[in-house]
Amino acid sequence: MQAALCACLSLRLLAGEPTHLDIAVPDTIDDDLFGPVKTVTNEYGYDMSDRKYKEVKTYDKQGNLVSIYKWDTRGKQIYMATNGFNAAGCMVRERVEDVRDKTTNDYQVVVNLPTRKIAYVDSITGEVEVQEYNEARYRVNTTIKKTGGKTVPLSAYDRDAANIKQRYARYEDGRLDYTVTYEYNDQGLLQRSVVVYKSEKKKNLNEYEYLKIDEHGNWTQRLLQTYDLLKGKEKIFEQFSTRTLEYYEQEPSDAQPAETP
C-alpha cells in the first residue's frame, strides 16, 4: 500500500495538480487498515445478542473513503455518506444523510496546501469544518464555525513521534466534552482505551481482544469489553464484531514506485 501511495503521489506531482492526499494520509491508513483494502463489512452485536448492526465502507485504489452505509438491527438503513472526487483524485464533495436524526449535510471540500488544512463547507447549514494536518499528513485538530457564530474547537489529537494517536479530545460548542487515551499491543492494534467524560461523572475502560486476523494483518473477529471504572471496573457491556474485508488485486505498478523521468 505504501509503495502504491508513493507511485500515486509521484504521478500527481508530475501532473502538477495537488490533491487532499498531499495534506492527509489515505483513509485506509487513518482507519488503521493494512493492504489494498476495497471494502470492509462490519457486523456487530451486544452481549451475545443475535440482533446485529451492520456497517459497510468502500475505498478506491488510492485509499480514499468512497462511501459509508449503516443499518440497524432490523436491517433498516440509518446512515449513508458518499464522497466525490475530481479528475485529479482530489475530494471535492461529501454528502451525509443521518436517517435517525433526519439530517442531511452536503459539504463542498476546499484544500489549502500552504496551511495544511482541508475545509468542509456545508451548503445546507452554512457551517464550516476545518481539519488541520501536520507535516506527516496526520490530522491534529478540527475546528468548526457555526452559522453566524465564532470558530470553536471540535476535536484534537495528541500523537507520538511515529504519529500514532495517544489521546483524543472532543468538544461540544467549544467546551471539552470527553477525552480518550489509547494503548496498543505489539502488533500495533488497539488494546485498550479510557474514555473520561467532562460533564458527567463517568469514566469507561474499553479492552479489545482480537480473535482472528487475516493475512494482511487486519482483524476479522474482535471482542470489546467495556467497564465502568468509577464502580470498581464493573462491566457495562460486551460487543462482538465480525469483519469481512475485500481487497484490490495488486498490479505490477502497485509493487514498485513510479520512476521519475
Buried (B, 14 or more C-beta within 10 A) or exposed (E): BEBBBEBBBBBBEEEEBBBBBBBBBBBBBBBBBBBBBBBBBBBBBBEEEEEBBBBBBBBBBBBBBBBBBBBBEEEEEBBBBBBBBEEBBBBBBBBBBBBEEEEBBBBBBBBEEEEBBBBBBBEEBEBBBBBBBBEEBBBBBBBBBBEEEEEBBBBBBEBEEEBEBEBBBBBEEBEBBBBBBBEBEEEEBBBBBBBBBBEEEEBBBBBBEBEEBBEEEBBBEBEBBBBBBEEEEEEBEBBBBBBEBEBBEBEEEBEEBBEEE
